[in-house]
């Protein structure tokens, strides 16, 4: 979302430095750099919101929460590792 007040001219936006995630080839619209160039002098206010996810609208993406069973297994594994470590030290 971009909002300008009192500006007559062109705005050129150039994206560069594509970002790849998890070793995959570049896909989509995730870039490292964004250059914004104004054709005329700009006096006024500007608001800009950069969105770097695949959400269609705010709140569209819900975070992944581990299942309670996975937390129990992680706790048991950590406890077992602690017990085995104590037995080796004695």
N, C-alpha and C positions, 0 to 999 in steps of 0.2 A: 504494500500500500504506500503510495506516495501522494503527498498533498503539498501543493505550492500556492503561494499567494503573490499576486502582483508580478508575474513573470511572463514576458512575451519573447519567445525564442525556442530554439531546439535544445533538447537534452539528449546526449548520446551516452549510452551505457555499454561498456565493454567488459565481458567476463573473461577471466583467464585462470590458468592453473587448475584444471579439472581434478577433482578428488575422487579416488577410488577407495571403497571400503572393503575390508576383509580380503584383500588380495584379489578382488574381482576387477574386471575391466570397467572403465568408466561408463556409467549409465545415469541418465537423468540430468538434473540441473544443480549439482553441488560443485561449486567452484571456490577457490581459495581467495581470489582477488576480484574486486569490482571497481572499475574506474568510471566516475560520473563526470561528464564534461558539459558545461553550459556554453551556448553559442553567444549569449549576451551577458553583460554584467547583471548580477542577480542581487537585488536588495529586497529583503522580505524574510519570510519564514518558510522553513521546509521541515516536513516530517517524513521519516522513512522507516519502514518496518521490513526487516529481512526475515524470511521464513525458509528454513533449510530442512524441512521434513516433507513427508508425503501427505500431510493432513489436508483434506478438502476444506475444512473450516476449523477454527479454534476449538480444541477439545475433542477432535476427531480421533486422535491416537490415544489409546489407553495403555499405560505401562504394564509390562508383564510382571505379575506377582507370583513368586514361587508357591506351589501347593504346600499345605501344612505337612503333608507326608514327607516331602523333600526336606523340610526343615528338621523334622524328627530324625530322618536318616543321617543328615549332616551332624546333628548333635550326638547321635549314637556313635558315628564314626570318629568324631573328635574324642569322645569319652574312651572308646576302645583304644585309640592311639595313646592316650594318656596313661591308661592302665598298663599297656604293653611296655611303655617307656619306663614306668616305675619298676616293673618286674626285672628289667634288664639292669637297672642301676643297683639293685639289692644284691 
